[in-house]
Amino acid sequence: MQKGDEIVITQMEHHSNIVPWQMIAEERDLIVKFIPVLKNGELDLNQLNNLLTSKTKLVAVTHVSNSLGTINPIKEIIGKAHQKGAVVLIDAAQSLQHFKLNVQELDCDFLVFSGHKVFAPTGTGILFAKENLLNKMPPYMGGGDMIKTVTMEKTEYNELPHKFEAGTPNIAGGIVLGKAIEWLSQFDLKEIEEYEHELLEYATEKLKKNSGCGYLRRGKKQEQYFVFFN
Ligand SMILES: Cc1ncc(COP(=O)(O)O)c(C=O)c1O
């Protein structure tokens, strides 16, 4: 990405899908644009056509919002971004534990997921990326198994995925992440989704009637969010 290029994200991103783009934007003089959120908690996708330009290089969007619960139509967003020649990153941190995702069908270029969202250890996770993109990208850290050969004069990088795995990896974490996913796979995600939806509808109905919500204040600081039912 070069000066003046654009990154499109949304107003409902977790800050971990905002800050890295702001950092690279500052470094390279890029522009970060936001797809707005409507009052009903959905993305204003009418704005997407205006936001996507020939300068858009990357669209990074969450599948499920951690703050609103909104499920975004990522297939549609990916299609539109690709039409403009941009690559798409999907933040699946709140989605992979709820839906079976097929990255080939979605045709996303990158997909990221945090292990601790499926009871795996913190610091573990998944980065999916299309092979051709990873082959074009340079390693971002040096050391460990990311090399094929090293001499005083020259280093030849290893093949994928080792090229991006500098240093001794978190082997124990990786094993437990695999086990956690295996464990989760025994459940019918559809059933869990239906149950969660039932809870959502129950809570929404209760909140609309005879109930309220607010902040618990200790001194001047808003410290704890609470909901009460009558
Ligand atoms: C939608 C979403 N994206 C990203 C993250 C950040 O993940 P991590 O805690 O692994 O940095 C979270 C964590 O809550 C999240 O909900």
The ligand as an SDF file (V2000), in Angstrom:
LIG
                    3D

 16 16  0  0  0  0  0  0  0  0999 V2000
  -14.8580   -9.1150   17.1090 C   0  0  0  0  0  0  0  0  0  0  0  0
  -13.5550   -9.2130   17.8280 C   0  0  0  0  0  0  0  0  0  0  0  0
  -12.4160   -8.9960   17.1460 N   0  0  0  0  0  0  0  0  0  0  0  0
  -11.2150   -9.0760   17.7340 C   0  0  0  0  0  0  0  0  0  0  0  0
  -11.0990   -9.3780   19.0710 C   0  0  0  0  0  0  0  0  0  0  0  0
   -9.7290   -9.3770   19.6890 C   0  0  0  0  0  0  0  0  0  0  0  0
   -9.2410  -10.6110   19.8860 O   0  0  0  0  0  0  0  0  0  0  0  0
   -7.9440  -10.8070   20.8120 P   0  0  0  0  0  0  0  0  0  0  0  0
   -8.4220  -10.6760   22.2020 O   0  0  0  0  0  0  0  0  0  0  0  0
   -7.4650  -12.1680   20.4770 O   0  0  0  0  0  0  0  0  0  0  0  0
   -6.9810   -9.7330   20.4520 O   0  0  0  0  0  0  0  0  0  0  0  0
  -12.2300   -9.6170   19.8200 C   0  0  0  0  0  0  0  0  0  0  0  0
  -12.1030   -9.9440   21.2640 C   0  0  0  0  0  0  0  0  0  0  0  0
  -12.9810   -9.8270   22.0370 O   0  0  0  0  0  0  0  0  0  0  0  0
  -13.4990   -9.5320   19.1840 C   0  0  0  0  0  0  0  0  0  0  0  0
  -14.6240   -9.7380   19.8690 O   0  0  0  0  0  0  0  0  0  0  0  0
  1  2  1  0
  2  3  1  0
  2 15  2  0
  3  4  2  0
  4  5  1  0
  5  6  1  0
  5 12  2  0
  6  7  1  0
  7  8  1  0
  8  9  2  0
  8 10  1  0
  8 11  1  0
 12 13  1  0
 12 15  1  0
 13 14  2  0
 15 16  1  0
M  END
$$$$
